Amino acid sequence: MKGKQSLIVLICMLLAFVLVSCSQNPQQERGEKKVRVVASLFPLYDFARQVGKEKAEVVLLIPPGAEPHSFEPRPGDILKIHEADIFLFTGKAMEPWIEEILKGINGQTPIVVDSGKGIITAGEGSAGHEHGNDDPHIWLDFSNAEKMVDAILDGFVRAGPSNREFYIKNAEAYKQQLQSLDKKYYNSLATCNKRILIHGGHFAFGYLARRYNLQYLTAYQGYAPNAEPTPQNLIELMKKLRSNSLRFVFYEELVMPRLAETIARETGAGLLMLNGAHNVTQEELEKGVTFISLMEQNLENLKRGLECQGI
């Protein structure tokens, strides 16, 4: 009997040893545990991946294909945030659910990075409607995207000061990519025969239009996904499209293009997509799509829709 008890104790000890060994990995043994990052939106998710690279484990909070404004965090989502080292968001205009989450964090871990803090918003430009100063799509001005990368970099340095130089090097390299993208937009859109961007969706591309000196028109009033266009603005939009001989109307990713289809049907215009990059589909996520690749696709559609040279 005593021998059996000894054998059971030995087996338990061996099992405990195996479990502990399996729970460790070479990175942990060398003190190289990855920084755990939770990002509310896709741009933040991709920026964080570029800064942290192999030293970070980055998770996109909003499920692929979901609409950011109407997202409601589940208990599992809140747990992810509390277990993270860094939590990234852009602001309550884009993530109205963020305030309750921040109250729950209350100065404890994770490090909270408000990537939109201090960035001036662009609000004017829609057909017959002033949107105010709360446009949350700040990353569509690539100079703002650079500021967001700097904010994310600060979060990484605070979370892992021993890897400071590594993060700085990555952030600087990525900001150079954003600068190259910005230059490509400037050079390409400067050659366009048309300077008016007609968008059959919510007011999402005001920053992009302002940066590249385009007139941006949309019939929707406000940024909320449940906002509705007014008949007057819709009529103005169609008149503008016809009077300027515009051949295309743009629609937004992850949003049913019913209004854009209506405008296209009434005016004979074609349809082109613009991606605001709030979120991506599951397929895009699995393929490893990036913020820059999405913006390059946008540029190709803008060049076509605005009749730029080199098409």
PATOR-672026 format. One line per field, with one value per residue (C-alpha): x, y, z; residue number from 1. Coordinates in Angstrom, 1 decimal, padded with zeros to 4 digits. Example, Ala and Ser with C-alpha at 12.3 -4.5 7.8 and 13.67 -1.06 7.14 Angstrom:
# PATOR-672026
X: [012.3 / 013.7]
Y: [-004.5 / -001.1]
Z: [007.8 / 007.1]
resi: [1 / 2]
END
This chain:
# PATOR-672026
X: [000.0 / 002.8 / 004.5 / 001.3 / 001.1 / 004.7 / 004.1 / 001.0 / 003.0 / 005.8 / 003.3 / 001.8 / 005.2 / 006.0 / 002.7 / 003.3 / 006.7 / 005.4 / 002.6 / 005.1 / 007.5 / 004.7 / 003.5 / 006.9 / 008.6 / 012.1 / 011.1 / 009.8 / 012.9 / 015.0 / 012.8 / 011.5 / 007.8 / 005.8 / 004.0 / 000.3 / -001.6 / -005.4 / -006.4 / -009.9 / -009.8 / -007.9 / -005.5 / -004.3 / -004.0 / -001.8 / 000.2 / 000.9 / 002.1 / 004.5 / 006.0 / 006.1 / 006.8 / 008.0 / 008.1 / 004.4 / 001.2 / -001.5 / -005.2 / -008.0 / -010.8 / -013.7 / -014.6 / -013.8 / -016.6 / -018.2 / -019.2 / -017.1 / -019.8 / -022.4 / -020.0 / -020.9 / -018.0 / -018.8 / -017.4 / -014.7 / -013.6 / -013.3 / -011.3 / -008.9 / -008.4 / -007.7 / -005.2 / -003.3 / -000.2 / -001.4 / -004.9 / -005.2 / -008.2 / -009.0 / -011.7 / -015.4 / -016.5 / -015.5 / -015.8 / -018.8 / -018.6 / -015.1 / -016.0 / -017.4 / -014.4 / -012.0 / -013.9 / -013.4 / -009.6 / -009.3 / -005.6 / -004.6 / -003.1 / -003.2 / -001.4 / -004.1 / -003.2 / -005.6 / -004.1 / -006.4 / -005.6 / -004.5 / -005.3 / -007.4 / -010.5 / -011.9 / -015.6 / -016.7 / -017.3 / -020.6 / -023.3 / -025.4 / -024.4 / -021.8 / -020.5 / -018.8 / -015.4 / -015.8 / -014.8 / -013.2 / -011.5 / -008.3 / -006.0 / -007.1 / -004.8 / -001.5 / 000.3 / -002.2 / -001.4 / 002.2 / 001.1 / -000.9 / 002.2 / 004.1 / 001.4 / 001.6 / 005.3 / 005.1 / 002.9 / 005.3 / 008.3 / 006.4 / 005.5 / 008.9 / 011.6 / 014.4 / 013.3 / 013.1 / 015.5 / 013.9 / 010.5 / 011.8 / 013.6 / 010.4 / 008.2 / 010.5 / 010.7 / 006.9 / 006.4 / 008.7 / 006.3 / 003.4 / 005.3 / 006.0 / 002.3 / 001.4 / 003.7 / 002.2 / -001.3 / -000.1 / 001.6 / -001.2 / -004.2 / -002.5 / -003.0 / -006.8 / -009.2 / -012.0 / -011.6 / -015.0 / -015.5 / -019.1 / -019.6 / -022.9 / -022.1 / -021.4 / -019.1 / -015.8 / -013.3 / -013.2 / -009.5 / -008.4 / -010.2 / -008.9 / -005.3 / -005.3 / -007.5 / -010.6 / -014.2 / -015.9 / -019.7 / -022.0 / -025.7 / -025.5 / -025.8 / -023.3 / -021.1 / -023.4 / -024.1 / -027.9 / -027.9 / -030.1 / -029.7 / -032.1 / -033.9 / -032.6 / -029.0 / -029.6 / -031.0 / -028.0 / -025.6 / -027.2 / -027.2 / -023.5 / -022.6 / -024.4 / -023.2 / -019.6 / -019.9 / -018.7 / -018.6 / -018.4 / -019.9 / -018.0 / -019.3 / -017.9 / -016.6 / -018.6 / -021.7 / -024.5 / -024.2 / -027.9 / -027.7 / -024.6 / -026.5 / -029.5 / -027.4 / -025.6 / -028.9 / -030.5 / -027.4 / -025.8 / -022.6 / -020.5 / -019.6 / -016.1 / -015.3 / -013.3 / -012.1 / -012.1 / -010.0 / -012.1 / -012.2 / -011.6 / -013.3 / -012.3 / -010.8 / -008.8 / -007.5 / -006.4 / -004.7 / -002.7 / -004.0 / -002.4 / -003.4 / -001.0 / -002.3 / -005.9 / -004.9 / -003.1 / -006.3 / -008.1 / -005.7 / -006.2 / -010.0 / -009.6 / -007.4 / -010.0 / -013.0 / -011.4 / -009.9 / -006.3 / -003.4 / -001.6 / -004.8]
Y: [000.0 / 002.3 / 001.5 / 002.4 / 005.8 / 006.5 / 005.7 / 008.0 / 010.8 / 010.3 / 010.3 / 013.5 / 015.1 / 014.1 / 015.4 / 018.7 / 019.0 / 018.3 / 020.9 / 023.5 / 022.7 / 022.9 / 026.2 / 027.7 / 028.6 / 029.7 / 033.3 / 033.2 / 031.4 / 034.1 / 036.9 / 037.8 / 037.5 / 039.2 / 042.5 / 041.8 / 044.4 / 044.8 / 047.3 / 048.6 / 049.2 / 047.8 / 050.8 / 050.6 / 046.8 / 047.2 / 050.1 / 048.1 / 045.1 / 047.3 / 048.8 / 045.6 / 043.1 / 039.7 / 041.1 / 041.8 / 039.8 / 042.1 / 041.3 / 043.1 / 043.7 / 044.2 / 041.0 / 041.1 / 042.6 / 044.3 / 048.0 / 049.9 / 052.4 / 049.8 / 047.3 / 046.2 / 044.6 / 041.2 / 039.9 / 038.0 / 041.3 / 043.1 / 040.3 / 040.5 / 044.2 / 043.7 / 040.9 / 043.0 / 045.1 / 047.8 / 048.9 / 051.1 / 053.2 / 056.4 / 058.2 / 058.1 / 059.6 / 056.3 / 054.0 / 055.4 / 052.3 / 053.1 / 055.3 / 052.4 / 050.3 / 053.0 / 053.4 / 049.7 / 050.0 / 052.9 / 053.4 / 049.8 / 047.6 / 047.8 / 050.9 / 052.8 / 054.7 / 057.3 / 057.5 / 060.3 / 062.7 / 066.1 / 065.4 / 068.2 / 067.0 / 067.9 / 068.4 / 070.4 / 069.3 / 067.5 / 068.5 / 071.1 / 070.0 / 071.0 / 068.0 / 069.9 / 069.0 / 065.3 / 063.4 / 060.3 / 059.0 / 060.6 / 058.0 / 058.9 / 061.9 / 060.0 / 062.8 / 061.9 / 058.2 / 059.1 / 060.8 / 057.7 / 055.6 / 057.9 / 057.4 / 053.7 / 053.8 / 055.6 / 052.8 / 050.1 / 051.9 / 052.2 / 048.6 / 047.3 / 050.0 / 047.4 / 047.2 / 050.9 / 051.1 / 048.2 / 049.9 / 053.3 / 051.8 / 050.0 / 053.0 / 055.3 / 052.8 / 052.5 / 056.3 / 056.5 / 054.1 / 056.4 / 059.4 / 057.6 / 056.7 / 060.3 / 061.5 / 058.9 / 060.3 / 063.9 / 063.2 / 061.0 / 063.1 / 066.3 / 065.0 / 064.4 / 066.0 / 065.9 / 067.3 / 066.3 / 063.1 / 062.0 / 059.4 / 057.5 / 056.7 / 058.2 / 061.1 / 059.2 / 060.6 / 064.3 / 064.0 / 062.4 / 065.0 / 067.9 / 066.7 / 066.3 / 069.4 / 067.5 / 068.6 / 065.9 / 065.5 / 063.0 / 063.1 / 061.5 / 063.8 / 062.8 / 059.8 / 057.4 / 054.2 / 054.7 / 058.2 / 058.8 / 061.1 / 064.0 / 064.2 / 067.7 / 066.6 / 063.6 / 065.9 / 068.3 / 065.3 / 064.1 / 067.6 / 068.0 / 064.7 / 065.6 / 069.2 / 068.1 / 065.2 / 062.8 / 059.2 / 057.4 / 057.5 / 055.9 / 053.6 / 052.4 / 049.1 / 046.9 / 049.1 / 048.1 / 050.5 / 051.1 / 054.9 / 054.7 / 052.2 / 054.5 / 057.5 / 055.4 / 054.1 / 057.6 / 059.2 / 056.4 / 056.6 / 053.6 / 052.4 / 052.4 / 051.4 / 053.4 / 051.6 / 053.6 / 050.8 / 050.9 / 047.1 / 044.3 / 041.1 / 037.7 / 036.8 / 040.0 / 039.4 / 035.9 / 037.1 / 039.6 / 042.7 / 045.9 / 049.5 / 050.6 / 047.9 / 049.1 / 052.7 / 051.7 / 050.1 / 053.3 / 055.3 / 053.2 / 053.7 / 057.4 / 057.8 / 056.0 / 057.8 / 061.3 / 060.7 / 061.1 / 060.7 / 057.4 / 055.2]
Z: [000.0 / 000.9 / -002.4 / -004.3 / -002.5 / -003.3 / -006.9 / -007.1 / -005.5 / -008.0 / -010.9 / -009.7 / -009.4 / -012.9 / -014.2 / -012.4 / -013.9 / -017.4 / -017.1 / -015.9 / -018.7 / -021.3 / -020.0 / -020.5 / -023.8 / -024.7 / -024.8 / -021.3 / -020.0 / -021.6 / -020.1 / -023.6 / -023.0 / -025.8 / -025.1 / -025.2 / -027.1 / -027.7 / -030.4 / -030.8 / -034.6 / -037.6 / -038.2 / -034.6 / -034.8 / -037.9 / -036.6 / -033.4 / -035.4 / -037.3 / -034.1 / -032.0 / -034.7 / -033.2 / -029.7 / -029.6 / -029.6 / -031.1 / -031.0 / -032.8 / -030.4 / -032.8 / -034.7 / -038.4 / -040.5 / -037.5 / -037.5 / -034.9 / -033.8 / -032.8 / -031.4 / -027.8 / -025.8 / -024.4 / -021.0 / -023.0 / -024.7 / -021.4 / -020.0 / -023.0 / -022.3 / -018.6 / -019.4 / -021.9 / -021.3 / -023.7 / -024.8 / -027.9 / -029.0 / -030.9 / -029.0 / -028.1 / -031.4 / -033.1 / -030.1 / -028.1 / -025.8 / -024.7 / -021.7 / -019.7 / -020.4 / -019.3 / -016.0 / -015.3 / -015.9 / -013.4 / -013.6 / -013.4 / -016.1 / -019.1 / -020.3 / -022.1 / -025.2 / -026.6 / -030.1 / -031.2 / -028.4 / -029.6 / -033.3 / -034.8 / -036.5 / -039.9 / -040.1 / -043.1 / -046.7 / -047.0 / -049.4 / -047.5 / -044.1 / -041.5 / -039.6 / -036.8 / -035.4 / -034.4 / -037.5 / -036.0 / -039.2 / -038.3 / -039.8 / -043.4 / -043.1 / -043.2 / -041.2 / -038.4 / -038.9 / -038.1 / -034.8 / -033.9 / -034.5 / -032.2 / -029.5 / -029.9 / -029.7 / -026.4 / -025.1 / -026.2 / -024.6 / -021.3 / -021.4 / -022.4 / -021.9 / -022.4 / -026.1 / -026.6 / -029.5 / -031.3 / -031.1 / -032.2 / -035.2 / -036.3 / -035.8 / -037.8 / -040.6 / -040.7 / -040.6 / -043.7 / -045.4 / -044.5 / -045.8 / -049.1 / -049.4 / -048.7 / -051.5 / -053.9 / -053.1 / -053.6 / -057.0 / -058.3 / -057.3 / -058.5 / -062.1 / -061.8 / -064.2 / -061.6 / -058.0 / -056.6 / -054.6 / -054.5 / -051.7 / -051.3 / -047.7 / -044.3 / -043.8 / -043.6 / -046.0 / -045.0 / -043.8 / -047.0 / -049.2 / -047.2 / -047.3 / -051.1 / -051.9 / -053.1 / -052.6 / -050.6 / -050.9 / -049.1 / -048.5 / -045.1 / -042.0 / -039.4 / -038.8 / -037.1 / -039.0 / -038.5 / -039.9 / -042.9 / -046.0 / -046.5 / -049.8 / -050.3 / -049.9 / -052.2 / -054.9 / -054.6 / -054.8 / -058.1 / -059.5 / -058.6 / -060.2 / -063.5 / -063.7 / -063.3 / -065.7 / -063.0 / -064.1 / -060.7 / -057.2 / -054.3 / -051.7 / -048.3 / -047.3 / -044.9 / -045.5 / -047.9 / -050.8 / -051.3 / -051.6 / -053.9 / -056.1 / -056.2 / -057.2 / -059.8 / -061.2 / -061.4 / -063.0 / -065.0 / -063.0 / -062.1 / -058.6 / -056.9 / -053.4 / -050.8 / -047.7 / -044.5 / -042.8 / -039.6 / -039.9 / -042.3 / -043.3 / -041.9 / -045.3 / -045.4 / -041.9 / -042.7 / -045.9 / -043.9 / -045.5 / -044.2 / -043.7 / -046.5 / -048.9 / -048.3 / -048.9 / -052.1 / -053.3 / -052.5 / -054.5 / -057.6 / -057.3 / -056.7 / -059.8 / -061.9 / -060.4 / -060.6 / -064.1 / -063.1 / -065.5 / -065.9 / -065.6]
resi: [1 / 2 / 3 / 4 / 5 / 6 / 7 / 8 / 9 / 10 / 11 / 12 / 13 / 14 / 15 / 16 / 17 / 18 / 19 / 20 / 21 / 22 / 23 / 24 / 25 / 26 / 27 / 28 / 29 / 30 / 31 / 32 / 33 / 34 / 35 / 36 / 37 / 38 / 39 / 40 / 41 / 42 / 43 / 44 / 45 / 46 / 47 / 48 / 49 / 50 / 51 / 52 / 53 / 54 / 55 / 56 / 57 / 58 / 59 / 60 / 61 / 62 / 63 / 64 / 65 / 66 / 67 / 68 / 69 / 70 / 71 / 72 / 73 / 74 / 75 / 76 / 77 / 78 / 79 / 80 / 81 / 82 / 83 / 84 / 85 / 86 / 87 / 88 / 89 / 90 / 91 / 92 / 93 / 94 / 95 / 96 / 97 / 98 / 99 / 100 / 101 / 102 / 103 / 104 / 105 / 106 / 107 / 108 / 109 / 110 / 111 / 112 / 113 / 114 / 115 / 116 / 117 / 118 / 119 / 120 / 121 / 122 / 123 / 124 / 125 / 126 / 127 / 128 / 129 / 130 / 131 / 132 / 133 / 134 / 135 / 136 / 137 / 138 / 139 / 140 / 141 / 142 / 143 / 144 / 145 / 146 / 147 / 148 / 149 / 150 / 151 / 152 / 153 / 154 / 155 / 156 / 157 / 158 / 159 / 160 / 161 / 162 / 163 / 164 / 165 / 166 / 167 / 168 / 169 / 170 / 171 / 172 / 173 / 174 / 175 / 176 / 177 / 178 / 179 / 180 / 181 / 182 / 183 / 184 / 185 / 186 / 187 / 188 / 189 / 190 / 191 / 192 / 193 / 194 / 195 / 196 / 197 / 198 / 199 / 200 / 201 / 202 / 203 / 204 / 205 / 206 / 207 / 208 / 209 / 210 / 211 / 212 / 213 / 214 / 215 / 216 / 217 / 218 / 219 / 220 / 221 / 222 / 223 / 224 / 225 / 226 / 227 / 228 / 229 / 230 / 231 / 232 / 233 / 234 / 235 / 236 / 237 / 238 / 239 / 240 / 241 / 242 / 243 / 244 / 245 / 246 / 247 / 248 / 249 / 250 / 251 / 252 / 253 / 254 / 255 / 256 / 257 / 258 / 259 / 260 / 261 / 262 / 263 / 264 / 265 / 266 / 267 / 268 / 269 / 270 / 271 / 272 / 273 / 274 / 275 / 276 / 277 / 278 / 279 / 280 / 281 / 282 / 283 / 284 / 285 / 286 / 287 / 288 / 289 / 290 / 291 / 292 / 293 / 294 / 295 / 296 / 297 / 298 / 299 / 300 / 301 / 302 / 303 / 304 / 305 / 306 / 307 / 308 / 309 / 310 / 311]
END
